[in-house]
């Protein structure tokens, strides 16, 4: 039976008709909601299928699942998460099995995180036309005959805007030796947009300040979004050779990068969610509204408004207050909140447009200017 939004959720999360804000009230902390719950009949109405990496990655998976938990908890719904077998080596069959397990377990709506879910999600949606799927970091899907799957809602973000804000802010802060370490091996569109936006923002700030910025840029050891000794060694070398701050853009690789930063008195930019509480090395984070967008999408289903998002793609950015930086927790001293708000206003007005081209691999060096040099490291 369809359930209406509880008053608690209304007090906690505020959603405009056409926008999704990534900022939420502190009334309910998702960390205080159980990750594992037990239902009376062992069925679960709302399900989450993880991307690669850990559920509690303090980033992409966790931010998305927080949205599932917040909505379900506020509305008295049973919920459960499913992790595909074989962890970081999961195949499409493993993902299909996880999605089908969610459906067989009673799910009426299944949230799937990550673009790697595409093939499995297509198969699961075709096999279960009466179940709706939310594709986070995704897009509309079609069957083999080209028919759009109306039971799949693609939700993506304009990460290039958030990356731009981070790159601009840290250069204005005074950093000139930057780094970027991305997950997905350069094949993840979201990470690519973050990275290219970061370079654009750094270049713009450098030009305004008439200074020179260098950026070490790599996808090495980040293919599976997992921490590794190899990545930590690489980033440790960067810091030892003068890199001042690194954008850790890829789930659990954050752990390797902050460890290297801590050893070298270096700084870090977090990603997806505010990671300032997870390491003293974090100066700021490039945010996107994973939690609120997930909650918003689930609410569309329970409010009988699925037709607004099913079979279509929704891309959220500054106009929706769904990307940005956490001004309340950043440790920036030279770049002010007022300057940040002016930058946001310019984006919203269309006076500042960030290129959203997905540059992969060494193509990022196309972003070189007289003020920024990208050193691509394979």
C-alpha positions as CSV (number, residue, x, y, z in Angstrom):
1,X,0.0,0.0,0.0
2,X,1.3,3.5,-0.8
3,X,2.5,5.4,2.2
4,X,2.6,9.1,2.6
5,X,5.7,11.1,3.7
6,X,5.8,11.3,7.5
7,X,6.0,14.6,9.3
8,X,9.5,13.7,10.5
9,X,10.8,13.6,6.9
10,X,9.1,16.8,6.1
11,X,10.9,18.5,9.0
12,X,14.2,16.8,8.1
13,X,14.5,17.2,4.3
14,X,13.0,20.1,2.3
15,X,12.3,19.4,-1.4
16,X,11.2,22.1,-3.9
17,X,9.0,21.0,-6.8
18,X,11.9,21.2,-9.2
19,X,15.0,21.1,-7.0
20,X,16.9,18.8,-4.7
21,X,19.0,20.4,-2.0
22,X,22.1,18.5,-0.8
23,X,21.9,20.2,2.5
24,X,19.8,18.6,5.2
25,X,18.7,19.4,8.7
26,X,20.5,17.7,11.5
27,X,17.3,16.4,13.1
28,X,18.0,12.8,11.8
29,X,21.5,11.6,11.4
30,X,21.6,8.6,9.0
31,X,24.5,7.1,11.0
32,X,22.0,6.7,13.8
33,X,19.8,4.5,11.7
34,X,20.6,0.8,11.5
35,X,22.3,-0.4,8.3
36,X,20.8,-3.9,8.9
37,X,17.2,-4.2,9.9
38,X,15.0,-7.1,10.5
39,X,11.4,-7.2,9.3
40,X,8.7,-9.3,10.9
41,X,8.0,-11.3,7.8
42,X,11.6,-11.2,6.4
43,X,10.5,-9.0,3.4
44,X,11.9,-5.6,2.6
45,X,10.0,-3.0,0.6
46,X,12.9,-0.6,-0.2
47,X,16.2,-2.1,-1.4
48,X,19.6,-0.8,-2.2
49,X,22.2,-2.5,-4.5
50,X,25.7,-1.3,-3.9
51,X,28.3,-0.2,-6.4
52,X,31.8,-1.6,-6.1
53,X,33.6,-0.8,-2.9
54,X,32.4,-0.9,0.6
55,X,28.9,0.0,1.8
56,X,30.4,2.3,4.5
57,X,32.8,4.0,2.1
58,X,32.1,7.4,3.6
59,X,31.4,8.4,0.0
60,X,29.3,7.2,-2.9
61,X,27.7,4.0,-1.6
62,X,27.2,5.3,1.9
63,X,25.7,8.7,0.7
64,X,23.2,6.9,-1.5
65,X,22.2,4.3,1.2
66,X,21.7,7.2,3.7
67,X,18.9,8.4,1.4
68,X,17.3,5.0,1.4
69,X,17.5,4.7,5.2
70,X,16.2,8.3,5.8
71,X,13.1,7.8,3.7
72,X,12.3,4.3,4.9
73,X,12.9,5.1,8.5
74,X,10.7,8.2,8.4
75,X,7.9,6.3,6.7
76,X,8.0,3.0,8.6
77,X,9.2,1.0,5.6
78,X,11.3,-2.1,5.7
79,X,14.6,-1.7,3.9
80,X,17.7,-3.8,3.1
81,X,20.9,-3.4,1.2
82,X,22.4,-6.1,-1.2
83,X,26.0,-6.3,-2.2
84,X,26.8,-8.2,-5.4
85,X,29.0,-11.3,-4.9
86,X,32.7,-11.2,-5.6
87,X,33.1,-7.6,-4.2
88,X,35.3,-5.5,-6.5
89,X,35.4,-8.3,-9.1
90,X,31.6,-8.5,-9.4
91,X,30.2,-9.4,-12.8
92,X,27.0,-8.4,-14.4
93,X,25.6,-11.7,-13.4
94,X,26.5,-11.0,-9.8
95,X,24.7,-7.7,-10.0
96,X,21.6,-9.2,-11.6
97,X,21.5,-11.8,-8.9
98,X,21.7,-9.1,-6.2
99,X,18.9,-7.1,-7.9
100,X,16.7,-10.2,-8.3
101,X,17.3,-11.1,-4.7
102,X,16.0,-7.7,-3.8
103,X,12.9,-8.2,-5.9
104,X,12.3,-11.7,-4.6
105,X,12.7,-10.2,-1.1
106,X,9.7,-8.0,-1.6
107,X,11.2,-4.8,-2.9
108,X,8.8,-2.5,-4.7
109,X,11.6,0.0,-5.5
110,X,15.3,-0.8,-5.8
111,X,18.0,1.9,-5.7
112,X,21.1,0.9,-7.7
113,X,24.3,3.0,-7.4
114,X,26.9,3.4,-10.1
115,X,27.1,3.4,-13.9
116,X,28.6,-0.1,-13.8
117,X,25.1,-1.3,-13.0
118,X,23.8,-0.5,-16.4
119,X,23.7,-3.9,-18.1
120,X,22.5,-5.7,-15.0
121,X,19.9,-3.0,-14.3
122,X,18.6,-3.3,-17.8
123,X,18.1,-7.0,-17.5
124,X,16.5,-6.8,-14.0
125,X,14.1,-4.0,-15.2
126,X,13.0,-6.0,-18.2
127,X,12.5,-9.2,-16.1
128,X,10.6,-7.3,-13.4
129,X,8.4,-4.7,-15.1
130,X,6.2,-4.1,-12.1
131,X,9.2,-3.1,-9.9
132,X,10.7,0.4,-10.2
133,X,14.5,1.1,-10.2
134,X,16.4,4.2,-9.3
135,X,19.7,4.4,-11.2
136,X,22.0,6.8,-9.3
137,X,24.8,8.2,-11.5
138,X,22.7,6.8,-14.3
139,X,20.6,7.6,-17.3
140,X,17.5,6.3,-19.1
141,X,17.7,2.7,-20.3
142,X,16.0,0.9,-23.2
143,X,15.3,-2.7,-24.1
144,X,16.9,-4.4,-27.1
145,X,14.1,-3.1,-29.4
146,X,14.8,0.5,-28.4
147,X,11.8,0.9,-26.1
148,X,12.5,3.1,-23.1
149,X,12.2,1.3,-19.8
150,X,9.6,3.4,-17.9
151,X,10.4,1.6,-14.6
152,X,14.0,3.0,-14.5
153,X,14.7,6.5,-13.4
154,X,18.2,7.8,-14.3
155,X,19.6,10.3,-11.8
156,X,22.9,12.0,-12.5
157,X,24.8,15.1,-11.3
158,X,26.8,17.9,-12.8
159,X,30.0,16.9,-11.1
160,X,32.0,19.3,-13.3
161,X,30.4,22.2,-11.4
162,X,31.3,20.8,-8.0
163,X,34.8,20.0,-9.2
164,X,35.2,23.5,-10.6
165,X,34.2,25.0,-7.3
166,X,36.8,22.9,-5.4
167,X,39.6,23.7,-7.9
168,X,38.8,27.4,-7.9
169,X,38.6,27.5,-4.1
170,X,41.9,25.8,-3.3
171,X,43.9,27.9,-5.7
172,X,42.3,31.1,-4.3
173,X,43.3,29.7,-0.9
174,X,46.9,29.8,-2.1
175,X,47.6,26.2,-3.2
176,X,49.6,26.0,-6.5
177,X,50.8,22.4,-6.5
178,X,47.7,20.3,-6.8
179,X,46.9,16.6,-7.4
180,X,43.9,14.6,-8.6
181,X,43.5,10.8,-8.0
182,X,40.4,9.3,-9.6
183,X,38.5,6.1,-9.3
184,X,37.2,3.9,-12.1
185,X,40.4,3.9,-14.1
186,X,39.2,6.8,-16.2
187,X,36.1,5.1,-17.4
188,X,33.7,6.5,-14.8
189,X,31.9,9.5,-16.3
190,X,31.1,11.1,-12.9
191,X,34.8,11.0,-11.8
192,X,35.9,12.3,-15.2
193,X,33.5,15.2,-14.9
194,X,34.8,15.9,-11.4
195,X,38.4,15.9,-12.6
196,X,37.9,18.1,-15.6
197,X,35.8,20.6,-13.6
198,X,38.6,20.7,-11.0
199,X,41.2,21.5,-13.6
200,X,38.9,24.2,-15.1
201,X,38.3,25.8,-11.7
202,X,42.0,25.8,-10.8
203,X,42.9,27.3,-14.2
204,X,40.3,30.1,-13.8
205,X,41.5,31.1,-10.4
206,X,45.2,30.9,-11.4
207,X,44.5,33.3,-14.3
208,X,42.7,35.7,-12.1
209,X,45.6,35.7,-9.7
210,X,48.2,35.6,-12.5
211,X,49.9,32.7,-10.9
212,X,51.1,29.3,-12.2
213,X,49.5,26.0,-11.1
214,X,50.7,22.4,-11.6
215,X,48.4,19.4,-11.3
216,X,49.5,15.8,-11.0
217,X,46.6,13.8,-12.4
218,X,46.1,10.0,-12.4
219,X,43.7,7.1,-12.5
220,X,46.4,4.6,-11.4
221,X,45.4,2.1,-8.8
222,X,41.9,3.5,-8.6
223,X,40.1,1.1,-10.9
224,X,38.1,-0.6,-8.2
225,X,37.6,2.4,-6.0
226,X,39.5,0.5,-3.3
227,X,42.3,1.6,-0.9
228,X,45.7,0.0,-1.8
229,X,49.3,0.2,-0.6
230,X,50.3,1.0,-4.2
231,X,48.1,4.1,-4.4
232,X,49.3,5.3,-1.0
233,X,52.9,4.9,-2.1
234,X,52.2,6.9,-5.3
235,X,50.5,9.7,-3.5
236,X,53.1,9.7,-0.8
237,X,55.7,10.4,-3.5
238,X,53.6,13.3,-4.8
239,X,53.5,14.9,-1.4
240,X,57.3,14.3,-0.9
241,X,57.9,16.1,-4.2
242,X,55.9,19.2,-3.4
243,X,52.2,18.4,-4.0
244,X,50.2,20.4,-1.4
245,X,46.7,19.1,-1.8
246,X,45.1,16.1,-3.6
247,X,41.5,15.7,-4.8
248,X,40.6,12.1,-3.6
249,X,37.9,11.3,-6.2
250,X,36.8,7.6,-5.8
251,X,35.2,6.0,-2.8
252,X,37.6,4.1,-0.6
253,X,40.8,5.3,-2.3
254,X,40.2,8.2,0.1
255,X,41.7,6.1,2.8
256,X,45.0,5.7,0.9
257,X,45.2,9.3,0.0
258,X,44.5,10.7,3.5
259,X,47.0,8.2,4.9
260,X,49.7,9.6,2.6
261,X,48.6,13.2,3.4
262,X,48.9,12.5,7.1
263,X,52.4,11.2,6.7
264,X,53.5,14.3,4.8
265,X,51.5,17.1,6.4
266,X,49.6,17.4,3.2
267,X,46.0,18.3,2.5
268,X,43.0,16.5,0.8
269,X,39.8,17.4,-1.0
270,X,37.0,14.9,-0.3
271,X,34.3,13.8,-2.7
272,X,30.5,13.2,-2.9
273,X,29.8,13.8,0.8
274,X,31.4,16.1,3.4
275,X,34.5,14.0,4.5
276,X,35.9,16.6,6.9
277,X,34.9,14.5,9.9
278,X,36.8,11.5,8.5
279,X,40.3,12.9,8.4
280,X,42.0,16.1,9.7
281,X,43.7,16.3,6.3
282,X,40.4,17.3,4.5
283,X,40.3,21.0,3.7
284,X,37.0,20.8,1.8
285,X,34.9,18.4,-0.2
286,X,33.3,18.5,-3.6
287,X,29.7,17.5,-2.9
288,X,26.8,16.1,-4.8
289,X,23.3,15.5,-3.3
290,X,23.4,11.7,-3.2
291,X,21.3,11.4,0.0
292,X,18.7,14.0,-0.8
293,X,18.4,12.9,-4.5
294,X,17.8,9.3,-3.5
295,X,15.2,10.3,-0.9
296,X,13.5,12.6,-3.5
297,X,13.4,9.8,-6.1
298,X,11.9,7.3,-3.7
299,X,9.3,9.9,-2.6
300,X,8.3,10.2,-6.3
301,X,7.3,6.6,-6.2
302,X,5.3,6.7,-3.0
303,X,3.7,10.0,-3.9
304,X,2.4,8.4,-7.2
305,X,4.6,10.8,-9.2
306,X,6.9,8.1,-10.7
307,X,5.8,9.3,-14.2
308,X,7.8,12.5,-13.6
309,X,11.1,10.6,-13.5
310,X,10.5,7.1,-14.8
311,X,12.0,6.5,-18.3
312,X,13.8,9.8,-18.2
313,X,17.1,11.3,-17.1
314,X,17.4,13.9,-14.4
315,X,20.6,15.8,-14.1
316,X,21.1,17.8,-11.0
317,X,23.5,20.8,-10.5
318,X,23.8,24.2,-9.0
319,X,20.4,25.2,-10.3
320,X,18.9,22.5,-8.1
321,X,21.3,23.2,-5.1
322,X,22.6,19.7,-5.6
323,X,26.3,20.3,-6.0
324,X,28.7,22.5,-4.1
325,X,31.1,22.9,-1.2
326,X,30.4,22.5,2.6
327,X,31.0,26.1,3.8
328,X,30.1,25.2,7.4
329,X,32.9,22.7,7.8
330,X,35.6,23.8,5.3
331,X,38.9,25.0,6.8
332,X,39.6,27.5,4.0
333,X,40.8,30.9,5.4
334,X,41.7,33.0,2.3
335,X,38.7,32.0,0.1
336,X,35.6,33.5,1.7
337,X,32.0,32.3,1.8
338,X,31.0,35.5,0.0
339,X,33.3,34.8,-2.9
340,X,32.0,31.2,-3.0
341,X,28.4,32.5,-3.1
342,X,29.3,34.9,-5.9
343,X,30.7,32.0,-7.9
344,X,27.5,30.0,-7.4
345,X,25.4,33.0,-8.4
346,X,27.4,33.3,-11.6
347,X,26.8,29.6,-12.4
348,X,23.1,29.9,-11.8
349,X,22.9,33.0,-13.9
350,X,24.6,31.3,-16.8
351,X,27.5,33.8,-16.7
352,X,29.9,31.0,-15.8
353,X,29.5,27.7,-17.7
354,X,31.6,24.7,-16.9
355,X,32.5,22.4,-19.7
356,X,31.0,19.0,-19.0
357,X,33.0,17.0,-21.6
358,X,34.1,13.6,-20.3
359,X,37.9,13.7,-20.9
360,X,39.4,10.3,-20.3
361,X,43.1,9.3,-19.8
362,X,45.7,11.6,-21.2
363,X,43.0,13.7,-23.0
364,X,42.9,15.8,-19.8
365,X,46.1,17.5,-20.9
366,X,43.9,19.3,-23.5
367,X,42.9,21.5,-20.5
368,X,46.4,23.0,-20.2
369,X,46.6,26.8,-20.4
370,X,49.2,29.5,-19.7
371,X,48.2,29.2,-16.1
372,X,47.7,25.5,-15.4
373,X,49.8,22.5,-16.5
374,X,48.4,19.0,-16.0
375,X,51.0,16.3,-15.5
376,X,49.1,13.1,-16.6
377,X,50.5,10.0,-14.8
378,X,49.6,6.6,-16.2
